[in-house]
């Protein structure tokens, strides 16, 4: 059975393989017998950011396969090509009226009484225009969404749910589970582990090539920001060329489509300059976007100047101060580079042969950075003494996991043997004999619906019910962090049965399902109708994902 998968769409990753576009620079592979171009991928990735800004969450999640970060934008970009190809092949051509109806219903354009033309106009003028997008891109996405929904409907026409299947899954989701948990904690096993010098030597000899110091970098940089650069230095020409699907850039791109950028405090300077900075700090809407575009132009012009001279001379020409970091590692960037995670990552992409990020300025929330590599301290092999603390920790963790896993499996078998007896006392005796303790959990359902009344009374505000599935990762307060795993462990057990040992981070547990009680919810009828609709929709979504995977292969991806 695939009940949990049907009820929790993130499990879709068990059914669908992602397209692999992770090739070398300039080699993005082929699709439909032609070469994929970076320009096409960038353009479609930007449309993925626009889809999110417009509130087209279902459309985005379907084509991105809910992958986080850059992976989601890359997958969306490729799947959008496939969707448009298949829509054309199937002869799907939404009418202008259908497209207009979708646009009018987009969440970002809604006001108190429905579609708000002012919000639409502001979005087009302040969000799309400065980014090189227009109304036609919104219409394109609306057309794409209609086509996707029509394909989903066609594929799902034969998908049904029998009464027995619905009843079984509804009961499984809303019955009350009474569970006890036996926990195995790493701290209870670590103290008994002894690591000898010969163990350390053996590990060192086997992993010598992996045991190295962290590579360190040192960089110089200039920063062009709304709060740090006078207005007269922000009007130089140059393109903005940050890749659209860089995760940090996309977050800012989406944010800029919806609202203005946030500014930081101004630097110390003359009263006149400070006044200009304060004026920039309070800019909003189009003026703020235009100011950022000028900074982008100036940053691009600076990178071009660096190609013709050295870094400090270029900075002097532009009257920009040069900042210098201390040595830092990839895991612990210099404090001066903590404005954005991509700054530290960019520093480790520089090389002695190419010490500048001369292709693209690095955009952060309130401006741009240009980096110059000053020095590299290469990683070197660790000596035995230097590596010993790491080795001891690694061996201890490995042996602890082995002990916990072995003990957990042994106890689970003992309890199953004891559970064969009808006497509950036999199971309790087996638990005591194994030297473990059973912790009773508050009764729960796989799909929880609870309201924290005490908190509602304190705030005098209505609180949304915490009605979420395991997959959504929303944990009501006071619940153990491993409750989602416990739910999965007991979901298909019968009363009196015992789960296998389940590893959980550094620890683990065994779950005992004592009993299940039928839900006596007076709203069960309404919930069941909603449950049936959700179950049917998710089964149709699985069919759609399988179709999309098949179409990826047919495209020669």
PyMOL commands that set and color helices and strands:
alter all, ss='L'
color gray80, all
select helices_A, chain A and resi 3-7+9-14+38-53+57-64+69-89+96-104+107-109+117-131+135-158+163-174+187-190+197-207+231-233+247-258+271-281+285-308+311-317+335-337+341-347+384-419+424-433+453-459+470-472+483-490+524-554
alter helices_A, ss='H'
color red, helices_A
select strands_A, chain A and resi 30-31+34-35+110-111+114-115+176-184+216-225+323-324+362-364+367-377+438-440+502-504+507-517
alter strands_A, ss='S'
color yellow, strands_A
deselect
rebuild
show_as cartoon
